[in-house]
Amino acid sequence: MYDILLFFGFIAQMLMGVPLYAALLMTGLLGLLGTGNLTLLRVIPQQFYGGMDSFTLMALPFFILTGTLMNRSGLTDRLIDFCRLVVGRVRGGLGYVNVVGSVVFAGVNGSASADASALGSILIPAMVKEGFPAAYSAGITAGSSLIGPIIPPSVFMIIYASLTNTSIGGLFAAGVIPGLILGLAFMVMNWHYSRKYGVPITSTEEVRAHKWEILRRSVLALVAPIIIMGGIMEGFVTPTESGALACLYCMFVGFCVTRELTLKKLCLSIYETIRSTAAIFLIMGAASVVSWYLKYERITQAISELIVGSGLLGNAWLLMVVLSLAVFVIGMFMEEIAVLTLLTPIFAPLAVRAGINPFQFGVVMTLNVTIALITPPVGACNYIVAALGRIPIGEVFREIWPFVVVAVGVLVVVISFPVLTTYLPGVLGL
């Protein structure tokens, strides 16, 4: 009964607008006080620090900083010009540019919210000007941003790897094919929508007139994803090292080539990186306190025993569907990093017992929490694109559901065909 009260207390704090890390810490504190053993309070600082003390997590700030530096160095604009040149010449061309831009930008940042912010600020107004409805423009921007955490590098995969001691390089490789499938699915959606509603053919005369200049300029922007993805998958550098190299590269290009990066912009980029990284680490530390309490009260064990007793371990596909449903529902109402930090220690051991490949399950968990980013009523990316496009959030919520359905369909495909996540790690020997 006490644990149920704690749960509703946590929900109440969220509704009152209490910061997530503070709500988690308060829940953990009240839970430990409820045991009557005050010596357990020493667990709070231990677990709070321990939740952040992971060498794997060192890669996070570098990838976040790389994304912000690309925006302020003018490299993101060059990526978009490149995408317009490649896929922008057909009906609904800017919709394809939106998706392909997310695929390319995903190879740098690994964050859905960063993708939605960087690409949405440019493409949503351009799509509206070209004849796309504003709500659809925002919807496809939010939907395609889901590719960011799937194609490496991925913030969620780094967190998952730190919680399960799974190879980051292997997880990154496992996410490439599912990420491309997700992008292809959204492109098919855009094809159908463009023809059904008669979206005009994109005018690319200006782009084609300067195609050689665009290709030359785009080379600089495309080097950053190659440094990150190629370096990690070929084993030349660790994820942390590749992120650091990408940061140095973006600073060099921004200061010496495009000359759009200034000391003020560099300081702003570092400041944004510190804020984003600190927010992630605070949530992870606070969630670790709650996770310890759940283990102490044997709640996690009770959940495991319930699943074992149901016989789900004998059917890996059904187990992943059930666990995905749980993550999907919880992710609709809670911040994704907290969901990942709280549920991974419970679900990952069950996946191991069921014989599920760790790379496949890591991608499934990552895709689950990623879909939550566009699922109402929380869906952080929906609010980002609504603000960028100055569109009522209710209209975005109505338009986003087809993208949620398509993303869930891709999730089912990934669950059903393990080879999609195990092939590349196997080929690369990761």
Buried (B, 14 or more C-beta within 10 A) or exposed (E): EEEEEBEEBBBEBBEEEBBBBEBBBBBBBBBBEBBEEEEBEEBBEEBBEBBBEBEBBBBBBBBBBBBBBBBBBBBBBBBBBBBBBBBBBBBBBBBBBBBBBBBBBBBBBBBBBBBBBBBBBBBBBBBBEBBBBBBBBBBBBBBBBBBBBBBBBBBBBBBBBBBBEBBBBBBBBBBBBBBBBBBEBBBEBBBEBBEEEEBEBBEBEEBEEBEEEBBEBBEBBBBBBEBBBBBBBEEEBBBBBBBBBBBBBBBEBBBEBBEBBEEEBBEEBBEBBEEBBEBBBBBBBBBBBBBBBBEBBEBBEEBBEEBBEEEBBEEBBBBBBBBBEBBBEBBBBBBBBBBBBBBBBBBBEBBEEBEBBBBBBBBBBBBBBBBBBBBBEBBBBBBBBBBBBEBEBEBBBEBBEBBBEBBBEBBEBBBEBBEBBBBBBBEBEB
